């Protein structure tokens, strides 16, 4: 008996799970199933209203309208709205009590609600109900963030990154793509800043991230950026350009090469001088001209040293030029790594004054940062020039 009960419970759970998954697909059949359930609920409410209107007055039908807005596409929602509104009006008319001012106001409110709900549904560009559209956007955001996860690095190497979308929304035009070779000896990372901010740049960032994800690790640095540039030019959009910086590191020797396409200059932590130095590789942004100018720099990252990459939202503001922002970042980064490189990117982003641009910081380090004896601690100014 116990096994039979568990079997029935499992079958019921599987049935519910299958129905939910079917609804999440947004298929016409699943929409018809949901519509049938809601129409049945409205019919039950109407029956109760006819029996005793005080138990199920007109205002209770708003709940069915709201459920339909959340679960149905425009066409089935139209059927439900008309059916629910008709049932509500008929139930009120059949009721023996006179139609006073309060009931007239309720009827007007119901009519306006139906119009607004149908208008909102017709404006859904995805063609999906509100909840499915939200789930799709969340999935796109998660996919974009997943592509930027740096694989676990061997030995003394570690990477830390932090990103913050403009105005605190969950979608940004800044993204990271990383690849670690199968033998664990070569690491490649690309930090990109797509033209645009927040949600407006999110879809383009996801598309571009997918393209770069298929190229990184399979092409040399200049060829990778030229292929990415051709991809952006094919979009034929006025705002399809992006700045990007590509890093390739030999994790055995520490030898690295940085290639920049219009991106703000990287910073390198010099272990001997105990300060961040500016790498001046810049180049031309991608998606503007057929043959962009790409700048590269090379070096060797010694134990205790690090490379720092960031997007322009970290250092640019209306009240200060880029050079002043970079100087602020050198100071802020010096303070951020005093406790070590772990979490340094997040500590830097937290110091940037919130603004209308996306912000991203990436730090790649080799071993713990040494603390020179007698070196004075840097002090961060009271106000930030970042935006």
Secondary structure, 3 states (H helix, E strand, C coil): CHHHHHHHHHHHHHHHHHHHHHHHHCCHHHHHHHHHHHHHHHHHHHHHHHHCHHHCCHHHHHHHHHHHHHHCCHHHHHHHHHHHHHHHHHHHHHCCCCCCHHHHHHHHHHHHHHHHHHHHHHCCCCCCCHHHHHHHHHHHHHHHHHHCCCCCCCCCEEEEEEEECHHHCCCCCEEEEEEECCCCCEEEEEEEEECCCHHHHHHHHHHHHHHHHHHCCCCCHHHHHHHHHHHHHHCCCCCCCEEEEEEEEECCCCEEEEEEEECCCCEEEECCCCEEEECCCCCCCECCCCCCCCEEEEEECCCCCEEEEECHHHHCECCECHHHHHHHHHHHHHHHHHHCCCCHHHHHHHHCCCCCCCEEEEEEEECCCCCCCCCCCCCCCCCCCCC
